[in-house]
Amino acid sequence: QVQLKETGPGLVQPTQTLSITCTVSGFSLTSYYMQWVRQTPGKGLEWMGFIRSGGSTEYNSEFKSRLSISRDTSKNQVFLKMNSLKTEDTGVYYCARDLLRGYYVMDAWGQGASVTVSS
Amino acid sequence: DVQMTQSLSYLAASPGESVSISCKASKSISNYLAWYQQKPGEAYKLLIYSGSTLQSGTPSRFSGSGSGTDFTLTIRSLEPEDFGLYYCQQYYEKPLTFGSGTKLEIK
């Protein structure tokens, strides 16, 4: 059974770094691209970036300068790190699996990690 | 970036009725269009991709149509579990972009 679960800090202070872990089961990270998508009150659903099955990454230029996506295949985990957080980054962050490598359609999603950026 | 517009943010219908949800792209995206459903407390669910291909497990009462810039998700004979939020997403080019969503509620 395919499962994805995001875990994050809940509350982050402005200017700090956000770290979220996506733990997956039921499939191998070496076989699928993994996407990160967020949903904010101001901009709705936004694609952030992905890590390919081979480990390379691609980012939305909107976030490129402050976003990093990585993984640990031995632990079945994908990581999102974003620095210089602002209040506008408040929202829900989702990891999702690509239907097929490079298809950019997401066939499995986590429940999301809610993040509030506030002092 | 390709802008995806779902002109109807809210739609009310009764079980048994048929509804159509529209999505318009700011440029031609061929058929690189997916539809997702979101229900409270549940993960997003992929319903349709390539404009009209049903994802495994999607009931046959759902159908997708369109190509180029205009797309439609149709749900025939609404069931109670169909109520929720529906989003379109283009994957013709990066950055991938989503519509703002249409909330389907019980009348």
Chai-1 contact restraints between the chains, C-beta under 6 A:
chainA,res_idxA,chainB,res_idxB,connection_type,confidence,min_distance_angstrom,max_distance_angstrom,comment,restraint_id
A,G44,B,S100,contact,1.0,0.0,6.0,A-B,restraint_1
A,L45,B,F98,contact,1.0,0.0,6.0,A-B,restraint_2
A,W47,B,P95,contact,1.0,0.0,6.0,A-B,restraint_3
A,W47,B,L96,contact,1.0,0.0,6.0,A-B,restraint_4
A,N60,B,P95,contact,1.0,0.0,6.0,A-B,restraint_5
A,Y104,B,Y91,contact,1.0,0.0,6.0,A-B,restraint_6
A,Y104,B,L96,contact,1.0,0.0,6.0,A-B,restraint_7
A,V105,B,A34,contact,1.0,0.0,6.0,A-B,restraint_8
A,V105,B,Y49,contact,1.0,0.0,6.0,A-B,restraint_9
A,V105,B,Y91,contact,1.0,0.0,6.0,A-B,restraint_10
A,D107,B,L46,contact,1.0,0.0,6.0,A-B,restraint_11
A,W109,B,A43,contact,1.0,0.0,6.0,A-B,restraint_12
A,W109,B,Y44,contact,1.0,0.0,6.0,A-B,restraint_13
A,Q111,B,A43,contact,1.0,0.0,6.0,A-B,restraint_14
